[in-house]
Amino acid sequence: MAKKATTVKTATGKKLQVVNPNAAGIDIAASGMQVCVPDDRDSDCNRCFGCFTQDLKSIVQWLKKCRIETVAMESTGIYWLPLYFILEENGFDVIVPCFITFVF
């Protein structure tokens, strides 16, 4: 089960406590993938990649370079499947939220 973030009071207000500092987020679409890592891992912490196999391999290389262990992906279609399998194959802990839509 995933860890739950708690809020921490700071001098400028409240913020969420970091639960997993070695995590990245990926927004997946049919035409590209937006990948974000913590800003202390790379000067360009938010990158766009294509959807071809060579692009997926580039994502894996960059995530490894950034010392990422966990990847949370968001996708509205089936476009996440190829990336999911290549990330799992390379040892990443991959999280894909499941949303079930019922049509009546």
N, C-alpha and C positions, 0 to 999 in steps of 0.2 A: 504494500500500500504506500502511496506517495506521502511524503512529509508535508505537513501543513505549515504555511508561512504565518508568522505572527508579526504584529506591528511593533515598531520600535520608535520611541519618542526621540527626536533630535532637536537641535537648537532651532531648526527651520520648520519643524512640524513632524508629522508622523511619516514613516516609510516602512515598506515591507522588509523583513529580515531576509537575507539571502539564505535559501535552503540548500541549493546545489550550485556551488560556484563553478563547477565544471560542466555546465549545461549550455546547450545552444537551442535556438528556435528556428524552425523553417516553415515558411508559408509557401505552399505548393499550388501552382496553377498549371494549366495546359501549356502555356508558352514559356514559363520560367519558374525559377525557385529563388526566393529571397531568404538568405541565410544570415542569422545574427549570432554573434558570439559576445561574451563579456568584453567591455571596452578596454580592459587591461591586457587582452590577449593579442590584439593586432591594431595597428593604427587605422585600418579600414575594417571596422568590426561589423559592417553590414554590407554584404555583397550579393549581387545577382548572378545566377548561373542559368544555363540552358537546361534542356531536358534530355539531351542525348547521352549515351553511355559515357563518352569522354567527359562530359560535364559532371555526371554523377561521381566519377572517379576523382575529378578535381575537388568536389565537395568533400569527399572522404580525406583526401590529402590535406586540405586546408584545416579541417576539423582536427585531424591528428596533430598538425603543426601547432594548433591553438590549445592543445591538451584538453580537448573536450571528451567527456565520457558518456554523457547522456544527451539525447536529442529528442526534443518535443516537436512533432510535426502537425501541421494543420492543413487539411485539404478538403475541398468540397466535392471532389470526384474521385476517380480511381487512379489519379496521376501519382499518388504517393507510393504505390506498390513497388515499382522498380527501385526507388531510392530506399525504401524500407529494407528490402532484401540485401542490397549492397552494404547498407550501414550495419545490419545485423551480422552479415558475413565478415565484416571487419571489426567486430567486437564492441560496437556501440550498444548502449542500452537505449532502445527506441520506444518512445511513447507516442501513441496515436489515439487521441480522444475519439470515442465512438459515439456518434449521434444517430439515433434511430428515429426516422420520421414515419409516422403513420398517416396514411391518406384514407379518409372516410368518404 
